[in-house]
Amino acid sequence: MSHDTELLKSVIAELSWEPSISAAHIGVTADNGVVSLSGHVESFMEKHAAETAARRVKGVKGVADEIEVRLPYHVKRADDEIAAAAVSRLSWDVSIPKDSLKVTVDKGWVTLTGEVEWHYQKDAAELDIRGLFGVLGVSSQITIKPQVDTVNLSDKITTALHRSWFYDPKTIWVSATGGKVRLTGTVHSWHDRQVAGDTAWAAPGATAVDNEIAVV
């Protein structure tokens, strides 16, 4: 049995295992380790959960998410209602600096703009919006505020990676120019790749992380 056939079965099983997903209308294909998801779900949160579930399966090198969000009639919302709910939700999140972000909505697609100090704040804002009724998608144009001290940024990230059990200095390399970080090399799972990226984003002064680590 081919690797892609085994991978296909594993992804389908993982989608069925994940309780936040109704996998009945999701199609899956696999080609050389790259998984494609198709079909439809009833919320953007479910679409995101499906992609996350597929990525955590061992052997997945990449995911093409082509799932369509088809809202049930009773959860459809006008753009102004979605915008009001988004502004309210962000204002209640203590991790997001007050009045730092702006929200625009166009036919159910929410665009976030503004500037925050840390990447986790950007992630928190996106998470807040994904679960709102009526949202079809989220486009985050939030930027990270540059910090003055970016000296030895790559060394600081490398030191932090040394604390991770999977890290091998022979397979992962870190470079930085100003606040822009680039990760290259290989790992054995998408989870390890994600951890490396999150570690880089946690470094004081990191304003962009280009994660080019390959899963092999």
Secondary structure, DSSP 8 states (H G I E B T S, - for coil): --HHHHHHHHHHHHHHH-TT--GGGEEEEEETTEEEEEEEES-HHHHHHHHHHHHTSTT--EEEE--EE---GGG---HHHHHHHHHHHHHH-TTS-TT-EEEEEETTEEEEEEEESSHHHHHHHHHHHHTSTT--EEEEEEEE---S--TTHHHHHHHHHTTSTT--TTTEEEEEETTEEEEEEEESSHHHHHHHHHHHHTSTT--EEEE--EE-
